Amino acid sequence: MPKEKAPHELEDLPGIGPTSAEKLRAAGIDTLEKVAGAFPANISDACGISQDAAKKAIDAAREATTLNYETAKAILKRREDIGRISTGSKDLDELIGGGVETDAVTEVYGRFASGKTQIGFQLAVNVQLPKKEGGLGGNALFIDTEGTFRPERIVSMAKAAGLDPDKTLENIVVVRALNTDQQVLTAERADKLIVEKNIKLIIVDSLTSLFRAEFLGRGALNERQQKLNSHIHRLALLANKYNLAVYVTNQVMDNPGMLFGDPTTPIGGNILAHAATTMLYLRKSKEDKRIVRLVDSPVNQEGEGVIRITPDGIK
C-alpha cells in the first residue's frame, strides 16, 4: 500500500477542504505549525468541524512539521542586530529600553488627544535619522484609519530634527484605510513596498478603530477578534521578517468592573495584550505634559515617565 503523502498546505490536512482552510486562515491559523500547536476546540470553532476531525487534522500537522530550535546564545547574537528608534524624549526612551525596537510590536493606548498619534508622527520622522542620532536610516509606512495624518506636523518636526521637510515627507508612505479589509490588505501586501522603499517602521493609527465600527454587538465579537488576531500577527511577522519596528495605537474603554483605580482598558482584549511586545499607557497631565506608563515589557519593569508635546515634537 503506497505511503500517504505528507501535507504541505492546510487543504492537504484530513477533513480540511478549501472552505475550511479559508476559515482557518481568517482566524489567523494560516500555517501547518499553527494547526499543530492548536487545541481541537480552536480548530473546531474556527472552521466548523467536529473536535474528532480537528484532532486528526492536528495530528497530521504535527507529523508533517518539525521542531525548529536554536540556543539562547544564538538568539543573543541575533539580537545584536535589533535597532531602536528614539521617541524624542530621553525619559520615554529610557523607560522602554532605548527607544522603539525593531522585530517587535509596540502598542500605545490612551484616551482621545493623549498623544498617541503625535508619538507616531515623531517616530515617522526620527526613523529617517542616522543610527547614531536615534534613527534607522530608513523610511516609514503610515496606515491611517482615522484620517488623523497631518503632513504639516511632519514638516515642523522634520525642521526641528534638522531634516529636509520635503524629503522627509517623500520618505513616508501613507495609506488611508477606509475599512478593515483595506487595513488588513495593506499589511498582507506590504512585502514589496518594504523592500522597495526601505521601510523600517510601520505605524497603524489606530489599530482597532475600524474593527469597532464594523463589528457591532456581541454576535460579531468572535469574527472581529479572529480578524484582528490575524492582522496583528501579520504585522508581527513583518517586524520579524524584515527586522523593522511596528508601532500601533489603540483606543480604550472604561471597564465597568473596576471599582477602584483607573478604569481605562485597551480595546482588543488578550489578543492584543499577548501580541504586543511592549505596551504603553498615555494620559493627559498639565498643559503640554503627558504621563507615560510602561504596562508590559519583556525586559523592563513597570514604571512611569513624562513627555512634552511641543510645536517642535516630542520632548
C-alpha positions, 0 to 999 in steps of 0.5 A: 500500500503506497505511503500517504503523502505528507501535507504541505498546505492546510487543504492537504490536512484530513477533513480540511477542504478549501472552505475550511482552510479559508476559515482557518486562515481568517482566524489567523491559523494560516500555517501547518505549525499553527494547526499543530500547536492548536487545541481541537476546540480552536480548530473546531470553532474556527472552521466548523468541524467536529473536535474528532476531525480537528484532532486528526487534522492536528495530528497530521500537522504535527507529523508533517512539521518539525521542531525548529530550535536554536540556543539562547546564545544564538538568539543573543547574537541575533539580537545584536542586530535589533535597532531602536528608534528614539521617541524624542524624549530621553525619559520615554526612551529610557523607560522602554529600553532605548527607544522603539525596537525593531522585530517587535510590536509596540502598542500605545493606548490612551484616551482621545488627544493623549498623544498617541498619534503625535508619538507616531508622527515623531517616530515617522520622522526620527526613523529617517535619522542616522543610527547614531542620532536615534534613527534607522536610516530608513523610511516609514509606512503610515496606515491611517484609519482615522484620517488623523495624518497631518503632513504639516506636523511632519514638516515642523518636526522634520525642521526641528530634527534638522531634516529636509521637510520635503524629503522627509515627507517623500520618505513616508508612505501613507495609506488611508484605510477606509475599512478593515479589509483595506487595513488588513490588505495593506499589511498582507501586501506590504512585502514589496513596498518594504523592500522597495522603499526601505521601510523600517517602521510601520505605524497603524493609527489606530489599530482597532478603530475600524474593527469597532465600527464594523463589528457591532454587538456581541454576535460579531465579537468572535469574527472581529477578534479572529480578524484582528488576531490575524492582522496583528500577527501579520504585522508581527511577522513583518517586524520579524521578517524584515527586522523593522519596528511596528508601532500601533495605537489603540483606543480604550474603554472604561471597564465597568468592573473596576471599582477602584483605580483607573478604569481605562482598558485597551480595546482588543482584549488578550489578543492584543495584550499577548501580541504586543511586545511592549505596551504603553499607557498615555494620559493627559497631565498639565498643559503640554505634559503627558504621563507615560506608563510602561504596562508590559515589557519583556525586559523592563519593569513597570514604571512611569515617565513624562513627555512634552508635546511641543510645536517642535515634537516630542520632548 
